[in-house]
Amino acid sequence: MVDQHDADLQAAVDSTSVARDSDPDGEIDLVQYLRDQLAEREIETSDEAWLQRQVENIKADPNYMVDGEPDDYTPIRDR
């Protein structure tokens, strides 16, 4: 069974990938978009390297699957 938090991370990455696909001119700040998508799923992180890595992986592969969590991964609902 997929952990709900992992599913939430993947859903945020998937949404960011869709946003990238709908923005051919690259006007959307994908790191901020991903941060906002995580917040909508009650996930907070200040791990900028992880956010950047996810965006780079999305750019390289629109079907990118999350392979790790941010270093400070803490769902807001678990605080």
C-alpha positions as CSV (number, residue, x, y, z in Angstrom):
1,M,0.0,0.0,0.0
2,V,1.3,3.5,-0.9
3,D,1.9,5.8,2.1
4,Q,-0.5,8.7,1.9
5,H,2.3,11.2,2.3
6,D,4.2,9.6,-0.6
7,A,1.1,9.9,-2.7
8,D,0.7,13.5,-1.7
9,L,4.3,14.3,-2.7
10,Q,3.7,12.6,-6.0
11,A,0.4,14.4,-6.6
12,A,2.2,17.7,-6.0
13,V,5.0,16.8,-8.4
14,D,2.4,15.6,-11.0
15,S,0.5,18.9,-10.7
16,T,3.7,20.8,-11.2
17,S,4.5,18.7,-14.3
18,V,1.0,19.5,-15.8
19,A,1.6,23.2,-15.1
20,R,5.0,23.0,-16.9
21,D,3.3,21.4,-19.9
22,S,0.7,24.2,-20.0
23,D,3.4,26.9,-19.9
24,P,5.5,26.6,-23.1
25,D,7.1,30.0,-22.5
26,G,8.4,29.1,-19.1
27,E,6.7,32.0,-17.3
28,I,5.6,29.9,-14.3
29,D,8.1,29.7,-11.3
30,L,7.9,25.9,-11.0
31,V,9.7,25.8,-7.7
32,Q,7.1,28.2,-6.1
33,Y,4.4,26.3,-7.9
34,L,5.6,23.0,-6.4
35,R,5.9,24.6,-3.0
36,D,2.3,25.8,-3.3
37,Q,1.1,22.4,-4.4
38,L,2.8,20.8,-1.4
39,A,1.1,23.4,0.9
40,E,-2.3,22.5,-0.5
41,R,-1.6,19.0,0.6
42,E,-0.5,20.2,4.1
43,I,3.2,19.5,3.4
44,E,5.8,22.0,4.3
45,T,9.5,22.0,3.5
46,S,12.4,24.5,3.4
47,D,14.6,22.0,1.5
48,E,15.4,24.1,-1.5
49,A,17.7,21.6,-3.0
50,W,15.0,19.0,-3.0
51,L,12.5,21.4,-4.6
52,Q,15.1,22.3,-7.3
53,R,15.9,18.7,-7.9
54,Q,12.2,17.8,-8.4
55,V,11.7,20.7,-10.9
56,E,14.8,19.6,-12.8
57,N,13.6,16.1,-12.9
58,I,10.2,17.2,-14.1
59,K,11.8,19.2,-16.9
60,A,13.8,16.1,-17.9
61,D,10.9,13.7,-17.7
62,P,7.3,14.9,-17.5
63,N,6.3,11.5,-16.0
64,Y,8.9,11.7,-13.2
65,M,8.2,9.6,-10.1
66,V,9.3,11.0,-6.7
67,D,12.2,9.0,-5.4
68,G,12.8,10.7,-2.0
69,E,11.4,13.1,0.5
70,P,12.7,16.5,1.5
71,D,15.3,16.4,4.4
72,D,12.9,18.3,6.7
73,Y,9.7,16.5,5.4
74,T,6.9,17.2,7.9
75,P,3.3,17.1,6.8
76,I,1.6,20.0,8.6
77,R,-1.2,17.7,9.8
78,D,1.4,15.6,11.7
79,R,2.7,18.4,13.8
